[in-house]
Amino acid sequence: MQASKILGFLAVLVAVPVMSAASTGVAAADATATVTAGKKWIVVSVTTTGGDLPEWCRVDPYFGTPQTVSLEVAPSGNLFVDNVPPGPRKVSVWCPNGGASVHDVVVQA
């Protein structure tokens, strides 16, 4: 009888921290992105602050087109994409714990 009480007490000691950790979650990192377009180029600047910083963020300078790609960029860094065809573009930026955003830019000829 004493052994079952001890095991029950140990189960509660283990379960309470696990349940409270699951309910609080992980602090999210706020990510902001600035997209600038020029003459056949795009520059994406990503800034991540607070929370658990991700190892990498992802940028797709050809979002919604057959040429779609997923390029890595540091969570606080810049990505330069050259030889981009002129015209309107959608650029997607995604950071773990920081959300995603889509930016509309016009690349000059």
N, C-alpha and C positions, 0 to 999 in steps of 0.2 A: 504494500500500500504506500509506503514511504517513497519507494522508487518511482511510482507513477506521479506522485505530487512533484517530485524533483524534475522529472521529464516534462511535465506540464509547465512548470515555472520556466525551464530552459526554453521551451517552445515559444512562450510569450516574450522572453528576453530577445530572442532572435527575430520574431515576427514583427514586433512594434517598430524597430528601426527600419526594417525593409519596407514596411507599408508607408511609413512617413517619408522615406526617401522617394518612393514612387509617386507620392501625391505632390511633393514639392517640385519635382522635375529639375531639369538643368537650366541654369540661367542662360538666356539667349544672348547672343552677340548681335548688337545692332549693326547692320551693314548699310552703307550708303554708296551709291555709284554715280559717277559723273561721266557722261559719254560726250565726246567732242569729235566732230567730223570735219575733215578738211578736203584737200584736193587728192582724191583716191586713197584716203587713209582714215582710220578711226582710232582714237585713243580712249581707253576705258580706265578710269581711276577708281579704285575700290578702297574704302576706308571702313574698318571694322573696329568698334569700340565696345568695351564692357563684356561681361560674361566669359564663357569659354571660347577662346579664339579658335577658329577652324584652321586646319593645316593649309588648305587651299580653298579658293572660291573658283567658280566656273563662269566663263564668258562665252556666249555664242554670238559672234558678230553677223551671222547670216540666219538669224532666227526666222523660222517659218518658210525657208527656201530649201530647194534640193541640196544646196551646198552646206547645210547646217553642220557645225562642228562644235566641240566642247573643249575650250582651251583653258588651261590652268593659269591662275594669277594668285599672287600672294594676298592674304587677307587685308593687307594695307600696302597695295602696290599698283603699278600701272601695266597695261597691256597695249602695245602698239600693233595695229594690223595694217599692213601696206597692200597696195594693189587691189583695193576694194572697188568694184565697178560703181560708177556714178549712179546717183538716184536715191530714192527714199529707202531706208533700211530700218529694220527692227533689231535691236541689240538686247539680248537677254543676259542678265547677271544673276547668279545664284550663289549663296553662301550657306553652308550648313549652320543651323541655329540662327540664321540672320535673314531668312526669307529670300524672295526672288523679286526681280523687277524687270520690266521691259521698257526700253527707251526708243523713241522714234527720232531718227536723225536723217539728214539729207547729205549724202556724199557729193562733193563738187566734182565736176569734170576737169 
